[in-house]
């Protein structure tokens, strides 16, 4: 009997080539996108403070409209103008 | 982590900070989205009476690792193995396999993780072809990627899962409409399938097709005994299982979930019902067929009988139940009145909107009753957010007497009529303001 397969034929490894670390040796003066999902604001506040003061990063903080949903394209585009990004933390 | 995937695609080195609760889900999502080397910093999720200082301390503990991973050259540690093997993805692009032994085929579906824990109808090519032909849509048309892992929900793959769930070809257009409704952005199926909350997407069938296909809308509507409800509901769940790969403890983080995760589909009773049915309220033509998806908890029984004042007394208590996500976060809720309840309301001159408005105005609790719950330890955080002008709040945390409504707006209380003519109604609380909202899609007529 010909039994049909219910799952998708995926090739997950044929994926995205991870971004290189570029030539950054430190975050001093580097632009960092901090995508804030609105969970645990105090955590994100402190992280931003540390990145700025301890590591000298130029942080752009972007708040997601809904922490349980991927960011809209416009927010990703804005984040992508920075050298590196930090996302999280709830989901 | 989907943000990290999007940013890495743009060539931006990204570190994802994740609560330990979601670590496995995040790693699995990264792997399946083509980013197995995603960089994670794991931080303890909320525990106990956590305040602002605790959160700040966690951030200080995490920052060095965040910076190290932002600057490091190599991919991070490999993902952990899942507890449940789940639907195993095939390496070839074959769409079928040859098996001649019935018992062996049934067991194979369990071994490969191609079923939800119950046996299935074997999806023979003949049955699947009949399912595809009956819906009149192209075999390779895709409704979109199925959350959370994004397998393509093609007509053919959905047909395979519909056969497995026990559907006949005439049921298949209802399955497709339900999936289309769940794929609407306001339903946020990606979040619904992964949240720690116990909501599951319920499918509510409206229109003449419900009667034609013998959906149960009366006694025991959420129970067993009816092929249409059981098979359509299970087909949807199997599609999410096999195409979405929502695995308990891995991508599906539901703390407890509920039995509706096997099958969760009802029809509204439209004949013994004095009011407009749900899909008509939502803008679809009377006499048309539609499915509405709403992510909710299992039905909570509400003793509901007598005159409107008596019914509203218990309904109000149930809608504003302590500890539900509605009471804590707003969102939407579903009230199921039985036909006798609806008849009594109508006989006393109450429209459905009157009932809805009453519930919205009265299903409230003073903030002082909510604060001692889990929200209490977050109060300082919420206060700080309000002062900083951050995202909109449902109430003023500075006034303990504020009456907090169960939903943001009256229209977020959905009311349908179903069940036997008796003394009980049901409330099915939603996920809160995170999504799972009601979304409706038309059922395309099947080809006969």
Interface residues (C-beta under 8 A of the other chain):
Chain A: X1 X2 X3 X4 X5 X6 X7 X8 X9 X10 X12 X13 X14 X15 X16 X18 X19 X20 X21 X22 X24 X25 X26 X27 X32 X33 X35 X38 X40 X41 X42 X43 X44 X45 X46 X47 X50 X51 X54 X55 X63 X64 X65 X66 X67 X68 X69 X70 X71 X76 X77 X79 X80 X82 X83 X84 X85 X86 X87 X88 X89 X90 X91
Chain B: X1 X2 X3 X4 X5 X6 X7 X8 X9 X10 X11 X12 X13 X14 X15 X16 X17 X18 X19 X22 X25 X26 X31 X32 X33 X34 X35 X36 X37 X38 X41 X43 X46 X52 X53 X55 X56 X58 X59 X60 X62 X63 X66 X67 X70 X71 X72 X73 X75 X87 X88 X89 X90 X92 X93 X94 X95 X96 X97 X98 X99 X100 X105 X114 X122 X123 X124 X125 X126 X128 X146 X149 X151 X152 X156 X157 X160 X161 X163 X164 X188 X190 X191 X194 X195 X238 X242 X243 X381 X384 X385 X388 X390 X391 X434 X435
